[in-house]
Amino acid sequence: MPSKNLASLARWVGFLSVALNIRRTLLNPFFYFNPDFPDS
């Protein structure tokens, strides 16, 4: 069913986005002190 595929895809994309955000945050020690620090 297309709806099931869309739900799975949405969950997968959400998981990847969260994982990338966590990874970027952990790799950027200034994130908490300077939220406006530009992404490299």
Secondary structure, DSSP 8 states (H G I E B T S, - for coil): -HHHHHHHHHHHHHHHHHHHHHHHHHH-TTTTT-TT----
